[in-house]
Structure formats: C-alpha cells, structure tokens
Amino acid sequence: MDLEDLFPSKPGDPLVELGKQDLDPLSVDELLARIEALKAEISRVEAHMARAETHRSAAEELFKKP
C-alpha cells in the first residue's frame, strides 16, 4: 500500500508529496537529516494522539451515564 492509497482524497497532501520525492540526488548526510526530521514529526504526531486520547477519555468519563 502506498501513500496515495492512504490519502486519496487529499490532492497535494504534503505526506503524499513527500513520498513521491526522488531520493537519488540526496547525500547520505541529507538522508540522515531527513530521517531525523521524520522521526521528530512521528514524535509530534504520537504526542498529539496521546493528548487526543486523554481528552476523549476525559470527555467519555464526564458524559458517562450512571
């Protein structure tokens, strides 16, 4: 499965565009920097997901029927 399968309704989506970029012209140092940037983005998304899950759990607890 490629990125376009995951994001078909978002033309110009940056993640799809990122997956299409040619890596051949990049040096090893540039590739390592790219990996570090992607790892940082993964951490950012995971932190956001954790906050969203905490928020959802709190809302569910608040509106839980007795």
Contacts in CASP RR format, 6 or more apart in sequence:
PFRMAT RR
TARGET T0000
AUTHOR 0000-0000-0000
METHOD contacts of the structure
MODEL  1
MDLEDLFPSKPGDPLVELGKQDLDPLSVDELLARIEALKAEISRVEAHMA
RAETHRSAAEELFKKP
3 13 0 8 1.000
3 15 0 8 1.000
3 16 0 8 1.000
3 18 0 8 1.000
3 19 0 8 1.000
3 20 0 8 1.000
4 16 0 8 1.000
7 13 0 8 1.000
7 15 0 8 1.000
7 16 0 8 1.000
10 16 0 8 1.000
23 31 0 8 1.000
26 34 0 8 1.000
END
